[in-house]
Amino acid sequence: MRWFLDMCIILYYVSQDNSYFHKKSFELLNQTQGNLFLVCFYIIDKDFPKYLKRQRIIIDEVLKKVRDENYIFGSSDDGSFLYDRDKQKAEKLYLQSKSIKNKITFINKVKESQKGQELLIGYLLKTKIEKVIPIGEIDPKLRSAIFTYLEGNISDANILASGIQEHKNKEVILLTGDKQHWTKDNLQWAIENNSELNNNYKIPQIKYIQNM
């Protein structure tokens, strides 16, 4: 099978948090016989650099809060890049640090864990995953049509457009954990209501890692 991966599948794989999502992603990506795992260049060149930058900022934000309990997450220049979920992660880490005597040691361990995840992502991309659909080859009409139904999520619009284009080259299965945006209904509305796109593209099968 040719699996076209959402970015979250890779993040589940490297999380090492013993969650169900991690276990299922780890099991699948280690089943290399008969499986080919694909990821688009948009994830590699755009999404991962932004994600890793935010993870580093989260740690810096926690350190600011440790040094000044009145500090508000996201109020620094770098902190402005954080999403709400990133600020929630920072708050969670800060609360964990409050129960630890040596807070700097705790933050250094978090940094080491983050560096380990970055290395594992790099290893995974080099050894287990094939990259497809350069950013410059994404069909702008397809991307725009999908974007309309994704509540302004330009990242998913690019990734899903890449997956559909790769499916046109050779059959793939889209794999995600996102049941909100990665749905057959969204793709049908985007493609089947546009005669040009409907003639050029077919909707791939979508599978959810939590259901496997």
TANORTA-V619663 format. One record per backbone hydrogen bond with DSSP energy under -0.5 kcal/mol. CO is the residue of the C=O (numbers start at 1). NH is the residue of the N-H. If there is no record, write none. Layout:
CO_NH, CO_NH
This chain:
1_3, 1_36, 2_4, 2_173, 3_5, 3_38, 4_175, 6_9, 6_10, 7_10, 7_11, 8_12, 9_13, 10_14, 11_15, 12_15, 12_16, 19_23, 20_24, 21_25, 22_26, 23_27, 24_28, 25_29, 26_30, 28_31, 30_32, 32_35, 36_3, 37_130, 38_5, 39_132, 40_43, 40_44, 41_45, 42_46, 42_47, 43_48, 46_50, 47_51, 48_52, 49_53, 50_54, 51_55, 52_56, 53_57, 54_58, 55_59, 56_60, 57_61, 58_62, 59_63, 60_64, 61_65, 62_66, 63_67, 64_68, 68_71, 71_73, 72_75, 76_80, 77_80, 78_81, 79_82, 83_87, 84_88, 85_89, 86_90, 87_91, 88_92, 89_93, 90_94, 91_95, 92_96, 93_97, 94_98, 95_99, 96_99, 97_100, 101_103, 102_106, 103_107, 104_108, 105_109, 106_110, 107_111, 108_112, 109_113, 110_114, 111_115, 112_116, 113_117, 114_118, 115_119, 116_120, 117_121, 118_122, 119_123, 120_124, 121_125, 122_126, 123_127, 124_128, 124_129, 128_37, 130_39, 132_41, 133_41, 134_137, 135_138, 138_140, 139_143, 140_144, 141_145, 142_146, 143_147, 144_148, 145_149, 146_149, 147_150, 147_152, 150_153, 152_154, 153_157, 154_158, 155_159, 156_160, 157_161, 158_162, 159_163, 160_164, 161_165, 162_166, 163_167, 164_168, 165_169, 166_170, 172_205, 173_4, 174_207, 175_6, 176_209, 177_179, 178_182, 181_183, 183_187, 184_188, 185_189, 186_190, 187_191, 188_192, 188_193, 189_193, 191_194, 191_198, 193_195, 194_198, 195_199, 196_200, 197_201, 202_204, 205_174, 207_176, 208_211, 209_212
